[in-house]
């Protein structure tokens, strides 16, 4: 998912998150934004074929966090 980020009414960048097949939005990095940064509702976006020129480290961190959250969510905690 891709959301536009606006600062003072001007497009400042994009924020990416994931939507699971069940429809649940997973956004583990949304807390990085300040009050003056406004995210628009996310829209579906195709995954980039390569890492972005700027923010590749944040992309990798997001992927690691999503992978960890998905792994945790799929663990069964039986009786």
Secondary structure, 3 states (H helix, E strand, C coil): CEEEEEECCEEEEEEECEECCCCCEECCCHHHCCCCEEECCCECCCCCCCCCCCCHHHHHHHHHHHHHHHHHHHCCCCC
